[in-house]
Amino acid sequence: MLRQALHRFGNKLVRRPTLEERVAEDGPPRTLNTLDLVTLGVGSTVGVGVYVLVGEVAGSQAGPSIVICFLVAGLASVLTGLCYAEISAQVPHSGSAYLYSYVNVGEIWAFITGWNFILSYVAGTAIVIQAGTLAFDILLGNQNTHTLHESIAQQVPRVLTDHPNFFLVSLLYFLIELQTLRFSHSFLVIKVITLVKILVLGFVIISGFIKGDLHNWKLTEEELLKAGLNDTSTLGHMGSGGFLPFGFEGILRGAAACVYAFIGFDSIVTRVEEAQNPQRSIPRGIVISLFTCFFLYFGVSMALTLMVPYYKLQRGSTLPEAFLHIGWAPAYYVVAFGFLCSLLANVLGFMVPIRQMIYKMAQDDFLFPALDRIQTGTCAPLMANVIFGIVAPIMAFFFGLTDLLGLSSIGTLLTHSLVATCVLILRYKPERKNGENEAEEEDASAAEQLTLQELFFPLSSTPTPLSAQVVRVCSSLLALLIILLCLVLTQWPVLLSGYPVWISVVVLLLVLITGLTGVIWRQPQSSSPLPFKAPALPVLPLLSIFVNIYLMMQMTGGTWARFGVWMLIGVAVYLAYGVQYSMFTESNLS
């Protein structure tokens, strides 16, 4: 009995429903072209992060090398974007990484993907709320913060005085949320806001090249000591100066935080059913929007660090303040206006995907059924709005900006790794015959016999159930080996010292990874014609997984602790409700 129960439980965790079970026949009208999708991707991705993230990372983690941080984060996002592009062409239905994980790798991974998607967007919204505080302070000349701090400091705890505009931004947040319940924002508004943001950031980039000083990339330790920043001649509070003041480790930690700046491009795949030609426009929209965002971020980070010495970019510094440093006071308010436009766009862009995810997970019995209730007359998920409207402000209230950046980035990196795994499995997946279900596919796989010769020289030129099973097993082993490799590579100072044991471990892991990659490469791929295929499989998805996991390893212990608490809550919810209820519905259906 116990063995049967464990077997049933294990099968439940990896159950993969068909698309027919997950997708309704009726959908919204297909009205979006490629330009609309690019606008949506850029509008959702380029937001308040560039106004607060650049100063935050440059001032305390990377210095001028933040340009490299964005290059690494952009590379990770482009690799994931290529995987998104192929999988959206193969599975042309709305649902983002959550749906892709559900139909390819199973129920438990779908829950983990959706749960981390919620974490990324809730933490992102909390960042928007904190950024809104800074935006209002800019427009009010920082008078609001000082006035309220002096007037209420004696009556309330310090945590409240540190966020005096919290209530103002929360009010704005709820007002916009109420509007989204009754009116759908048109693409004309999105296009206008996106155009304003691009023009403002373009102005920042041009200003940086005009007023920038290359000496700000060559600061010496003596200049830092003269400024009273470092107490010793070694790495101090503001690093050692130069282009890499915090060393290689600073670049990696900064790149991990900069991943937040690329959150939002996956909103394109949630509009698959509204695209006129999803097989072509979705991949193009993803790739074009990612490259556009990367060039904007790269240019802005370069301009800011050229205009302002990195040691003057303290926590809380925003992009408009750079123009006060160079004496362009009118430009200060121009860039602040773009800040507010980005704030509005991000609030709208984060709210819709997150409440849709909560609603879909509740419909799939992963979350409690109260979360899929619809408000009459608006078709908006009522309880999802309520929960989201409570959790996001609480996180903004109790966590700092650096903490929220870490939470948002780590959830995004894990989700992107799962997407890369999905596209790897999907390319080598055999086509199901009419009426064939997963059980019959597994029986066919069991009937085949795998030999060492067929492992590297398969007899079939098309994917079979056995070859697909080989890819799934090798992919799982590769994910484990990549995690171990990333853990070892975090000890890179020891590796550079030539310690033989660690070097031997790295060589062994690389040999195993190369061997398993060769096994997958020898398996037959699907010959189904697609308008877009990610190049260099299986190397590209595996490289994406490696980059994402390695960046996750750069997170601080506090970020991992908070992430662990979030995952424990998710596991408790899934075990207490999701597994039991879903197993009950499955037994009834059978």
C-alpha positions in Angstrom: 0.0 0.0 0.0 2.8 2.4 0.9 4.6 1.6 -2.3 1.5 2.2 -4.4 0.8 5.5 -2.6 4.4 6.7 -3.2 4.2 5.7 -6.8 0.9 7.5 -7.2 2.3 10.5 -5.5 5.4 10.5 -7.7 3.3 10.2 -10.9 1.1 13.1 -9.7 4.1 15.4 -9.3 5.2 14.8 -12.9 1.8 14.6 -14.6 1.7 16.5 -17.8 -1.7 17.5 -19.1 -2.3 18.0 -22.8 -2.9 21.4 -24.3 -6.5 20.4 -25.0 -7.0 20.1 -21.2 -5.5 23.5 -20.6 -6.6 25.7 -23.5 -10.1 26.9 -24.3 -11.3 27.1 -27.9 -12.7 30.6 -27.7 -10.3 33.5 -27.3 -10.0 37.2 -27.8 -9.8 38.7 -31.3 -6.4 38.6 -33.0 -5.5 42.3 -33.4 -1.9 42.7 -32.4 0.9 42.9 -34.9 4.7 42.7 -34.4 5.0 46.4 -33.6 2.3 46.2 -31.0 4.1 43.2 -29.3 7.5 45.0 -29.4 5.9 48.0 -27.9 4.3 45.9 -25.2 7.7 44.2 -24.5 9.7 47.4 -24.3 7.0 49.1 -22.3 6.8 46.3 -19.8 10.5 45.9 -19.5 11.9 49.4 -19.5 10.6 51.0 -16.3 11.5 52.4 -13.0 14.4 49.9 -12.7 16.6 52.0 -14.9 16.0 55.1 -12.8 16.9 53.5 -9.5 18.8 50.3 -10.4 21.7 52.0 -12.1 22.6 54.2 -9.2 22.0 51.4 -6.7 24.3 48.8 -8.4 26.9 51.3 -9.6 27.2 53.0 -6.2 27.6 49.9 -4.0 28.3 46.8 -6.2 30.0 47.5 -9.5 31.0 51.1 -10.1 31.6 52.0 -13.8 31.7 48.3 -14.6 27.9 48.3 -14.4 28.0 48.4 -18.2 29.4 44.9 -18.1 26.7 43.9 -15.5 24.0 44.9 -18.0 25.9 43.0 -20.7 25.9 39.8 -18.7 22.3 40.2 -17.6 21.3 41.1 -21.1 23.1 37.9 -22.4 21.2 35.8 -19.9 17.9 37.4 -20.9 18.6 37.0 -24.7 19.4 33.3 -24.2 16.1 32.9 -22.3 14.3 35.1 -24.9 15.5 32.8 -27.7 14.1 29.8 -25.7 10.8 31.7 -25.2 10.7 32.5 -28.9 10.9 28.8 -29.9 8.6 27.5 -27.3 6.0 30.1 -28.1 6.1 29.1 -31.7 5.6 25.4 -30.7 3.0 26.1 -28.1 1.1 29.1 -29.5 -1.2 29.6 -26.5 -1.2 32.2 -23.7 0.2 31.2 -20.4 3.9 32.2 -20.2 6.4 29.9 -18.5 3.8 28.5 -16.3 1.9 26.7 -19.1 5.1 25.7 -20.8 6.4 24.0 -17.6 3.0 22.3 -17.0 2.7 20.6 -20.4 6.4 19.7 -20.7 8.0 18.9 -17.3 5.1 18.3 -15.0 2.9 19.6 -12.3 5.4 20.2 -9.5 7.6 22.3 -11.8 4.6 24.2 -13.1 3.8 25.1 -9.5 7.4 26.2 -8.8 7.4 28.3 -12.0 4.1 30.0 -11.2 5.0 30.5 -7.5 8.3 32.2 -8.5 6.6 34.2 -11.2 4.4 35.6 -8.4 7.4 36.3 -6.3 9.2 38.2 -9.1 6.2 40.4 -10.0 5.2 41.1 -6.4 8.7 42.1 -5.5 8.9 44.1 -8.7 5.7 45.9 -7.8 7.2 46.6 -4.3 10.2 48.1 -6.0 7.9 50.3 -8.1 6.2 51.5 -4.9 9.5 52.4 -3.4 10.6 54.1 -6.6 7.3 56.1 -6.6 8.4 57.5 -3.2 11.6 58.7 -4.8 9.7 60.1 -7.8 7.4 62.2 -5.7 10.3 63.5 -3.6 12.0 64.6 -6.7 9.0 66.6 -7.9 8.5 68.1 -4.4 12.2 68.9 -4.0 12.6 66.3 -1.3 10.5 68.5 1.0 7.8 65.9 1.6 10.2 63.4 3.2 11.9 66.0 5.5 8.6 67.6 6.5 6.8 64.4 7.4 9.9 62.9 9.0 10.2 65.9 11.4 6.4 66.0 12.2 5.8 62.3 12.9 9.2 61.1 14.0 8.2 61.4 17.7 4.9 59.6 17.4 5.6 56.6 15.2 8.3 53.9 14.9 11.3 54.7 12.8 10.3 52.2 10.1 7.3 54.4 9.3 9.4 57.6 9.1 11.8 56.0 6.7 8.9 55.5 4.2 6.8 58.7 4.6 5.5 58.7 1.1 4.5 55.0 1.4 0.8 55.8 1.9 0.8 58.3 -1.0 2.2 55.8 -3.4 -0.1 53.0 -2.1 -3.1 55.3 -2.8 -1.9 55.9 -6.3 -1.4 52.1 -6.7 -4.9 51.2 -5.6 -6.5 54.0 -7.7 -4.8 52.7 -10.9 -5.8 49.2 -9.9 -9.5 50.2 -9.6 -9.3 51.7 -13.1 -7.9 48.5 -14.5 -10.9 46.6 -13.1 -13.3 48.6 -15.3 -11.3 49.8 -18.3 -8.7 47.9 -20.5 -5.8 50.2 -21.3 -5.5 50.7 -25.0 -2.3 50.1 -27.0 -2.4 53.8 -28.0 -1.8 54.8 -24.4 1.0 52.1 -24.1 2.6 53.3 -27.3 2.6 57.0 -26.1 4.1 56.1 -22.7 6.7 53.8 -24.3 7.7 56.5 -26.8 8.1 59.1 -24.0 10.3 56.7 -22.0 12.5 56.0 -25.0 12.9 59.7 -25.8 13.8 60.6 -22.2 16.3 57.8 -21.9 17.7 58.8 -25.3 18.2 62.3 -24.0 20.0 60.9 -21.0 22.4 58.9 -23.2 23.2 61.9 -25.4 23.7 64.1 -22.4 26.2 61.6 -21.0 28.3 61.7 -24.1 28.2 65.5 -24.1 28.8 66.2 -20.4 30.5 63.0 -19.4 34.1 62.8 -18.1 36.1 59.7 -18.9 38.2 60.4 -15.8 35.2 59.1 -13.7 36.1 55.6 -15.0 39.8 56.1 -13.9 39.4 57.2 -10.3 42.3 56.3 -8.1 42.4 55.1 -4.4 44.1 58.4 -3.5 41.1 60.3 -4.8 38.8 58.1 -2.8 40.9 58.6 0.3 40.9 62.3 -0.3 37.1 62.2 -0.5 37.0 60.5 2.9 35.4 57.3 1.6 38.1 54.6 2.3 40.0 54.2 5.5 42.8 52.0 4.2 44.7 51.5 0.9 42.9 48.2 0.3 39.4 47.6 -0.8 37.2 49.8 1.4 33.7 51.0 1.5 33.8 52.3 -2.1 36.2 49.9 -3.5 39.6 50.5 -5.1 38.6 53.0 -7.8 39.2 52.5 -11.6 36.8 50.8 -13.9 36.5 47.7 -11.6 36.4 49.2 -8.1 34.7 46.1 -6.6 36.5 43.5 -8.7 35.1 40.6 -10.7 32.8 39.6 -7.8 31.2 43.0 -8.0 30.4 42.5 -11.7 28.7 39.2 -10.9 26.7 40.5 -8.0 25.7 43.5 -10.0 24.7 41.4 -13.0 22.5 39.3 -10.8 20.7 42.4 -9.6 20.5 43.8 -13.1 18.4 40.8 -14.2 15.5 42.7 -12.6 15.7 45.3 -15.4 14.8 42.7 -18.0 11.7 41.5 -16.2 8.6 42.0 -18.3 9.6 40.8 -21.8 7.8 37.5 -21.1 4.5 39.5 -21.0 4.6 39.2 -24.8 3.8 35.4 -24.6 0.7 36.1 -22.5 -0.8 37.8 -25.6 -0.3 34.9 -27.9 -4.0 34.5 -28.5 -4.3 38.1 -29.5 -1.5 38.1 -32.0 -2.4 38.2 -35.7 0.4 35.7 -36.6 1.8 34.4 -33.3 4.2 31.9 -34.8 6.1 34.8 -36.4 5.3 37.9 -34.4 5.9 36.5 -30.9 9.5 35.4 -31.6 10.3 38.6 -33.4 8.7 40.7 -30.7 10.7 39.0 -27.9 14.0 39.2 -29.7 13.6 42.8 -30.9 12.3 44.1 -27.5 15.2 42.5 -25.6 17.8 44.0 -27.9 16.1 47.4 -27.6 16.0 47.2 -23.9 19.7 46.1 -23.7 20.9 49.0 -25.8 18.9 51.5 -23.7 20.2 50.1 -20.4 23.8 49.9 -21.7 23.7 53.5 -22.9 22.1 54.9 -19.7 24.5 53.1 -17.4 27.4 54.4 -19.5 26.1 58.0 -19.5 25.4 58.0 -15.7 28.8 56.7 -14.7 30.5 59.2 -17.0 28.5 62.2 -15.7 28.8 61.3 -12.0 31.6 59.6 -10.1 30.3 56.3 -8.9 31.1 57.0 -5.2 28.5 59.8 -5.3 25.8 57.4 -6.4 24.6 56.4 -2.9 21.5 54.3 -2.0 18.4 56.2 -3.0 20.2 58.1 -5.8 18.0 58.4 -8.9 18.8 59.1 -12.5 17.4 62.7 -12.5 19.9 63.7 -9.8 22.8 63.3 -12.2 21.6 66.4 -14.0 21.9 68.4 -10.8 25.5 67.3 -10.6 26.3 68.6 -14.1 24.3 71.8 -13.6 21.4 71.1 -15.9 18.6 71.9 -13.5 15.7 72.0 -16.2 16.8 68.5 -17.4 16.3 67.3 -13.8 12.5 67.7 -14.2 12.4 66.4 -17.7 13.9 63.1 -16.6 11.7 63.1 -13.5 8.7 63.3 -15.9 10.0 60.2 -17.7 10.4 58.6 -14.2 6.7 59.1 -13.5 5.7 57.8 -16.9 7.7 54.7 -16.2 6.1 54.4 -12.8 2.7 54.4 -14.3 3.6 51.9 -17.0 5.2 49.5 -14.5 2.2 49.6 -12.2 -0.1 48.7 -15.1 2.4 46.2 -16.5 3.0 44.3 -13.3 -0.6 44.2 -12.1 -2.2 42.4 -15.1 0.2 39.4 -15.4 0.4 38.8 -11.6 -3.3 38.6 -11.1 -3.7 36.5 -14.2 -1.1 34.0 -12.8 -2.8 33.8 -9.4 -6.2 33.3 -11.2 -4.8 30.5 -13.5 -3.1 28.7 -10.6 -6.3 28.8 -8.6 -8.2 27.5 -11.6 -5.7 24.6 -11.9 -6.3 23.8 -8.2 -2.8 24.8 -7.1 -4.1 27.6 -5.0 -7.2 28.0 -3.0 -10.5 28.2 -5.0 -11.4 31.6 -3.5 -8.6 33.1 -5.6 -10.4 32.4 -8.9 -13.5 34.3 -8.1 -14.5 36.9 -10.8 -15.9 40.3 -10.1 -19.3 40.5 -11.8 -19.4 42.8 -14.8 -15.6 43.3 -15.1 -14.4 39.6 -15.4 -11.5 40.7 -13.1 -10.1 38.2 -10.5 -11.4 39.8 -7.4 -9.5 37.9 -4.6 -6.3 37.8 -6.7 -6.5 41.6 -6.7 -7.1 41.8 -3.0 -4.2 39.4 -2.1 -1.8 41.1 -4.5 -2.9 44.5 -3.2 -1.9 43.5 0.3 1.3 41.6 -0.2 3.1 44.0 -2.5 2.8 47.1 -0.2 3.8 45.0 2.8 7.0 43.9 1.0 7.7 47.5 0.0 7.2 48.5 3.6 9.5 46.1 5.4 12.2 45.3 2.8 14.9 47.5 1.4 15.4 48.1 -2.3 18.5 45.8 -2.5 16.5 43.0 -0.8 13.6 43.4 -3.2 16.0 43.4 -6.2 17.5 40.2 -5.0 14.1 38.5 -4.5 12.8 39.6 -7.9 15.9 38.5 -9.7 16.3 35.1 -8.1 12.7 34.2 -8.8 13.1 35.3 -12.4 16.4 33.4 -12.9 14.9 30.2 -11.6 11.9 30.6 -13.9 14.1 31.3 -16.9 16.1 28.1 -16.2 12.9 26.1 -16.3 11.9 27.6 -19.6 15.3 26.7 -21.1 14.8 23.1 -19.8 11.3 23.0 -21.4 12.5 24.0 -24.9 15.3 21.4 -24.6 12.7 18.7 -23.8 10.2 19.9 -26.3 12.6 19.9 -29.3 13.3 16.2 -28.7 9.7 15.2 -27.9 8.0 12.8 -30.3 4.7 13.7 -31.9 1.7 12.0 -30.4 -0.5 10.1 -32.7 -4.2 10.7 -32.7 -5.8 9.4 -29.6 -2.5 8.4 -27.9 -2.1 9.5 -24.3 0.9 9.7 -22.0 0.4 6.2 -20.5 0.5 4.7 -24.0 3.6 6.7 -24.7 5.3 5.4 -21.6 4.4 1.8 -22.5 6.0 2.3 -25.9 9.1 3.7 -24.3 9.3 0.6 -22.0 8.9 -1.7 -24.9 12.0 -0.3 -26.6 15.4 -1.5 -25.5 18.2 0.9 -25.2 21.7 -0.2 -26.0 25.0 1.7 -25.7 25.3 1.8 -29.5 21.8 3.3 -29.9 22.6 5.8 -27.2 25.0 7.5 -29.5 23.8 6.2 -32.9 20.0 6.1 -32.8 18.3 4.0 -35.5 15.3 6.3 -35.9 15.6 9.7 -37.6 12.6 11.0 -35.8 12.1 11.3 -32.0 10.7 8.2 -30.3 9.4 7.7 -26.8 12.7 6.1 -25.8 14.8 8.9 -27.2 12.6 11.5 -25.5 13.1 9.6 -22.2 16.8 9.7 -22.7 16.7 13.5 -23.2 14.6 14.0 -20.1 17.0 11.9 -17.9 20.1 13.5 -19.3 18.6 17.0 -18.9 17.8 16.2 -15.2 21.4 15.0 -14.7 22.8 18.0 -16.5 20.8 20.4 -14.3 22.3 18.7 -11.2 25.8 18.8 -12.6 25.5 22.5 -13.6 24.4 23.4 -10.1 27.4 21.5 -8.7 29.7 23.3 -11.2 28.3 26.7 -10.3 28.8 26.0 -6.6 32.4 25.0 -7.3 33.0 28.0 -9.5 31.9 30.4 -6.8 35.2 29.5 -5.2 37.1 31.0 -8.1 39.8 32.5 -5.9 40.8 29.0 -4.8 40.7 27.8 -8.4 43.0 30.6 -9.5 45.5 29.6 -6.8 45.9 26.2 -8.6 44.6 24.0 -5.8 44.6 20.5 -7.5 41.6 19.0 -5.8 39.2 21.8 -6.9 40.6 21.9 -10.4 40.1 18.1 -10.7 36.5 18.5 -9.6 35.9 21.1 -12.2 37.5 19.0 -14.9 35.4 16.0 -13.9 32.2 18.0 -13.9 33.0 19.5 -17.3 33.7 16.0 -18.8 30.4 14.7 -17.5 28.5 17.7 -18.8 30.2 17.4 -22.2 29.4 13.7 -22.3 25.7 14.1 -21.4 25.4 17.0 -23.8 26.8 14.8 -26.6 24.2 12.1 -25.8 21.4 14.7 -26.2 23.0 16.0 -29.3 22.9 12.6 -30.9 19.2 12.1 -30.3 16.8 12.8 -33.2 15.1 16.2 -33.1 11.6 17.0 -34.1 11.4 17.7 -37.9 8.2 19.8 -37.5 8.6 23.1 -39.4 8.6 26.1 -37.2 8.9 29.8 -38.1 11.6 30.1 -35.4 14.0 27.7 -33.8 16.5 28.5 -31.2 20.0 27.9 -32.7 22.7 25.5 -31.4 20.6 23.1 -29.5 21.3 21.6 -27.0 24.1 24.0 -26.2 22.1 27.2 -26.1 19.5 26.1 -23.5 22.2 24.5 -21.4 24.3 27.7 -21.6 21.2 29.7 -20.5 20.7 27.4 -17.5 24.4 27.7 -16.6 24.3 31.5 -16.7 21.1 31.8 -14.8 22.2 29.4 -12.0 25.6 31.0 -11.8 24.0 34.4 -11.3 21.7 32.9 -8.7 24.8 31.8 -6.8 25.9 35.5 -6.5 22.9 36.3 -4.3 23.6 37.1 -0.7 22.8 34.8 2.1 19.9 37.0 3.2 18.3 36.9 -0.2 18.6 33.1 -0.2 17.1 33.0 3.3 14.1 35.1 2.2 13.7 33.0 -1.0 13.8 29.9 1.1 11.0 31.2 3.3 8.9 32.0 0.2 9.5 28.5 -1.2 8.6 26.8 2.1 5.3 28.7 2.1 4.7 27.6 -1.4 5.5 23.9 -0.6 3.2 24.1 2.4 0.4 25.4 0.2 1.0 22.8 -2.5 1.1 19.9 -0.1 -1.8 21.1 2.1 -4.1 21.8 -0.8 -2.8 21.5 -4.3 -1.7 17.8 -4.3 -4.7 16.5 -2.5 -7.3 18.4 -4.4 -5.7 17.7 -7.8 -5.4 14.0 -7.0 -9.1 14.0 -6.0 -10.1 15.5 -9.3 -7.9 13.2 -11.3 -9.4 10.1 -9.6 -12.9 11.4 -10.4 -12.0 12.0 -14.0 -10.6 8.5 -14.4 
